[in-house]
Amino acid sequence: MGWEGSTELRTRAFDFLSRASACTSLAALDEEFMRLAQAFGFKAAGLIRLLEAGGAVEPKVIFGSAPMDWINRYAEREYGRLDPTLPLAFQSRKAFTWKRAEGRERDIEVRNFFGEAREMFAKDSFIVPVWGPYGELSVVNLLSDEPLEMAEDERTLLQGLCSLYAAIGLSLADPGLPPPPEEATSLSRREAQCVYWTAMGKHDQEIAIILGISPLTVRDYLDAARTKLNVTTRPQLIRKAMTLGLLMPDRAMFR
């Protein structure tokens, strides 16, 4: 798969950020996200739920797109019992591809599974684990007709964009966000930075390293931002910050 370079990727990312915050339906959000995904060679994208608050569920598409013939075949043949991407999604906080999930797998059933998937489904997939506030687990799945080769900065930024797509999509699928306040709300520079890097898929320890502060201070800034925006979870915080135009790119990323 040929990427257009980090400058082009950032341009596309900022365009998605500006447009996604105005989406009021899943259809509109999917259209904006697919515009981003297709610019870099992906043919389909969707969010798949793997774990509800009460326990594991049969993988199901919540929004986005996926080939239904493969989904039906996956269910009929009970491929969930041997699909190595499922345990990896539970174990990993970082995005991964089929190549990593397949690894040096020697089990003939698993090898046949990937061969069949590549024949019917896609040549490769970029998979981003997304954890919810109550222990839910979903993955954003980006499908490619070519093997994926990505630089680390491209992989990190794409993971963040997928996390944003998931946060906005889940809030639209289950609206429970308080309406914006009548008076404008502002975040401090540090609060805004912490919210931005959280939206980009970074964890507290990683944000602490980027900003040169402690993980505890990162949590304090995020807690303060949640209080200011009157939300209780980080996905809600990201969505609310976008709605109010407060989720702005951290210029430190260009140093």
N, C-alpha and C positions, 0 to 999 in steps of 0.2 A: 504493500500500500504506500503510495507516495504522498507525504505531507507537504503542504505549501510553505512551511517554515513558521517559526515562532511568531514573527511579526504579523503574518496573515492570521494565525490562530488567535492572537490577542485581539486583533481587529474584529474578527468574527465573534469572539467572546463578549466584547463590549457591546456589540450590536445586539446580541442575544440578551444581555443584561438589561439594556434599555427597553427592549420590546417585551420581554417576559413579564416584567412587573405590571404591564398594562393588560395582560391576558385575564379575561373573566370567564373563560370556559376551557375545558380540557382540550377541545378541538383546536382552539386558537393556540394554546400552549404547544400541543403536538406539532402544529404547523410551523411554529417558530423554531422548535427544537430540531425538527427534521431539516429545516433550512440550514441550520448550523451543521448537523451531522452529515448531510449530503455534500456540503461543501468540501468535506474531508474524506469523501469516498464511502461513507457508510450508507447502506441501503435501507435500513429499518432500525427502529429503536422502540423500546417499551420498558415499562416497569412491571416486574414480576414479583408477587408476594410469595415468600417461602415460610414465614413464621408469623402467626398471629400472637396476640398477647397470651392466649390460652394454650398455645402449642403449635407444632409444625402442621402445615397444610399442604395439600397437593399443589405444586407450583401453578399459579394462575396469573394471567395478564390482567393488571388493574387498569392501565391506560397505555397508549402508544400502539405500536403495531408489531405483529409477529406472524409468521406463516402458519395458518391454522392447520394445514395438512400435517406439518411436523408436530404441532402441539397435540393433535389428536393421536398421532402415532406414538408419541412420547408417553401419553397416558395409557393407551391400549397395551403397550409392551412393558409398562411399568419400568421405564428407563430411570426413574428417580432412584431405584435401588443401586444403580451402578454409575450414575453420572458423577464424576469427581468434582465438578464445579460446585455442587451443593455443599459438601463438607468444607471446601475451600472458602466459600462465601461466609460460612459460620466462623471460620478461623481467622480470616483476613480482614483488616480494616482498609487495605489498599486494593486498588483495581488490579485485575489480572486478565490474562487472555487464555484462550483454549490451550495454547502451547504450554503455559505454566501448569494448567490443570492436568493436562495429559502427561507432562513430565516424561519419565521413563517407564510409564505404565506398560506392563507386559501381559496383563490379563487380556485374553483374546476377546472376551465379551466387551470390555471397555474399548479396545482398539476398533472393534467392529462398530460400536456405538458412535465413535468419533468419525469413522469412515462414512457411516450412513448420514450423520448430521451434515458433514461437508458436502455430500452428494445432494441432499434434499434441502438443506437449510442455509448454510453459509460456509465460506472457507475459514473464517475466523470470527471471533467475538471478543469485544471489550466489555468486561463485566465489573460493575461497581457496586459493592455491598452498601446498603443504606439501612442504618439502624434507627428505629423509631423511639419515641420517648418512653414507651411502655414495654420495650423488649421486642417489638415487631422487627422482622428482617425482610427486606425486599432487595432486589437487585435491578439496576438499570442495565439493560443488555443492548449493546450497539453491534449490529451485524455488518460484516464486511465480506465482499466477494474476493478479497485478496488477503494473503497472510499479513498480519499487522507487524510493522516495525516502527516503534515510536521512541523519541528521545524522552528522557526522564521529565523535563520541564513540560513537554507536550502532554505526557501521560498525567502529570499532576494537575495541570490546568483542565484537561478534559474530565478528570474525576470530579473536580469542583463543579464544573458546569452540569455534569450528570446529577450531582447532589442537589444543585439548585433546581433542576428540572423535577427531581423527585419531591423536594420540599414544596414547591409551588403546586405540582400536580396533586399531591396528597391533600393539600389544604383545599384545593378546588373540588376534589372528589368527596371530601368530608368537611364542608365548611363549618368552622367553629371559631373562627378568628374574630375577636372584637373589632368593631368598626373603627376606622381612624379617628383620633380625637379632633375636636373642632379647631383647637389651637395647634400650631405646628410644634412638633417635637424634634429636638436635636440631640445628637450624641457627641460626646467628646471625641477628640481625634483618636485616642487610644481605644475607646469603646468601638468606634467605627472600624478601626483596623482589626480588632479582634472579631467583630461580627463578619467582616469581609473574608478573613482567612478561614473562619469556621465555614462560611459558605463555599469556600474553595476546597473543602474537604480536609483541611488541616485539623489536627487534634491539639489539645492545650499545650502539650510538650513541644510540638513543632512550632506553634505560634509563639511560644516563649522564646525559642531560639531565634526566630525571624525578627522579633521585636526587641530582643535583648532584655527581657523581663522574666520573672518567675512564672511557672505554671499556675501557682496560686493567685498571682496578680491577674493573669489572663482570666481565670474563673471569676474573679471579683469584677473585672470590667464587663464580662458577659452577663453576670448577675445584675449589674447596674443597668445594662442596656435592656434586659428583659423587664426590669421594674419600670423603666422609663416608657417602654412601649406597651406595657400592660399585657404581657404574654407569659406563658409558663414553661414553654419548651423551646429548645433551640431551633427546630424546624419552623415553629411559629415566629420566632425572632427573625429568622432569615426572610420569611415571607413578608412580615410586617415592615421590615427595613426596606425591602424592595418596593412595597406598595407606597411607602412614604418618600421614596427617592433617596434613602439614606445609605443604601448599599453601593458604595462607590469604590472603584479599583484603588488599591493601595499603591501609590506611586513608588513605594520601596521595591516593588517587584521589578522595576525597570533599571535598578542600579546595576 
